[in-house]
Amino acid sequence: MAFDFATPIERRHPEGGYASQKWHRYDANVLPLWVADMDFRSPPAVIEALSARVAHGVYGYGEVPATLTETLCQWSAYHYDWHIEPEWQQWLPGVVPALHFAAMVLTEPGEGVLTIAPIYPPFLAVAERTGRLAQQAMLAESSAPGEPWQLDIEALEDAITPQTRLLLWCHPHNPTGRVWSEDELAQLAALVERHDLWVVSDELHCDLLLDQGARHRPLAAMFPELAKRTITLWAPSKTFNLAGLTSACAVIPDAALRKRFVAATKGFLPDGNVLGLVAAEAAYKEGEPWRQALLEVLRGHRATLEARVALWPGVSLSAPESTYLAWLDMREAGLGASPAQVLLERAGVALSDGEAFGCPGFVRLNFGTTASQLEAALARMDVLLKA
Ligand SMILES: Cc1ncc(COP(=O)(O)O)c(C=O)c1O
């Protein structure tokens, strides 16, 4: 079945009817390649399931359908060879809330929450927002243009103190797109055990591995001994472009840990978004052909971007192995200390500023858009960056 990833879809409605953060934050002449949602319609099966649910017309309090939890069990077994149980799943309205609840449940005020930068900005805010001690290590930078960033296990070890209780881990990694190697994950698992840490493994981008044949391994599945100390966070939101429907899932195999987590969320989170849950089920049940087609499109966009960056002196791209986010080193591009700001003001392209990820001088570019929009944005960037 052919899916349309090429026709631009109006998201900046003159009356704001589509209220998109991505398209409304900046002036109408700016091309937005920043926040992580895609400019594509969700799979037809999702749209059909939502339409049917909307037509029902009654939107009272819902519950998580058993058909959804079973569908996620099947998805996990089929794609990741991880045989999870329905009762391990705690559905909630987002991954970011889950990061915060995890910190509150797994640590005491003043204890250390460790993250590794660069990282998706909310990771850096969790400790402060929950009254915990923020601890941070850096990844090892690319050794040469185009080479991947890597886990620096010694830097991580050095950042650990007796206060450290929790590691917030991103797998695959936003913003570098890294799909961690088995060796890196084994080093991480050993460190977690050695220091008796809890782990939140944010695996939100795990269904979007770009290399042919690449397969995600959930941390808790790869190292079963870690399962009792791990909360795995999944959602259909990135894969199937459903972020606005706020449905995510914390997979918590350990019953005692799950009980504590669920208790902490009571009163702070709504019961569930009936439309989001319907969309999630349809996506996991019927969205696979669409996901495969999407991956082809994203591979093409990644190649387009790589070819273009090669023409920009002083700019390098750590080739993303997953998702639709590209992490560009612009420190030598001649645009000064805030390249994202310069590109916004002088090229009319909105990217995410690396500073928010803990790395000034870098930018993150979202290529989850139509080929024509990507080309238009790159052409604007050419004016400032091409030799
Ligand atoms: C790694 C990661 N975690 C969490 C989120 C946000 O998840 P949610 O919208 O479910 O809170 C994002 C969004 O880009 C992300 O990249």
The ligand as an SDF file (V2000), in Angstrom:
LIG
                    3D

 16 16  0  0  0  0  0  0  0  0999 V2000
   13.6970   11.0170   24.2920 C   0  0  0  0  0  0  0  0  0  0  0  0
   12.3680   11.6920   24.4610 C   0  0  0  0  0  0  0  0  0  0  0  0
   11.6630   11.4950   25.5790 N   0  0  0  0  0  0  0  0  0  0  0  0
   10.4620   12.0860   25.7680 C   0  0  0  0  0  0  0  0  0  0  0  0
    9.9200   12.9240   24.8140 C   0  0  0  0  0  0  0  0  0  0  0  0
    8.5750   13.5490   25.0470 C   0  0  0  0  0  0  0  0  0  0  0  0
    7.6460   12.5600   25.3160 O   0  0  0  0  0  0  0  0  0  0  0  0
    6.1620   12.9360   25.7370 P   0  0  0  0  0  0  0  0  0  0  0  0
    5.6360   13.8730   24.7050 O   0  0  0  0  0  0  0  0  0  0  0  0
    5.4520   11.6070   25.7650 O   0  0  0  0  0  0  0  0  0  0  0  0
    6.2270   13.5360   27.1040 O   0  0  0  0  0  0  0  0  0  0  0  0
   10.6370   13.1740   23.6330 C   0  0  0  0  0  0  0  0  0  0  0  0
   10.0980   14.0880   22.6320 C   0  0  0  0  0  0  0  0  0  0  0  0
   10.7400   14.4720   21.7150 O   0  0  0  0  0  0  0  0  0  0  0  0
   11.8770   12.5430   23.4550 C   0  0  0  0  0  0  0  0  0  0  0  0
   12.5890   12.7230   22.3470 O   0  0  0  0  0  0  0  0  0  0  0  0
  1  2  1  0
  2  3  1  0
  2 15  2  0
  3  4  2  0
  4  5  1  0
  5  6  1  0
  5 12  2  0
  6  7  1  0
  7  8  1  0
  8  9  2  0
  8 10  1  0
  8 11  1  0
 12 13  1  0
 12 15  1  0
 13 14  2  0
 15 16  1  0
M  END
$$$$
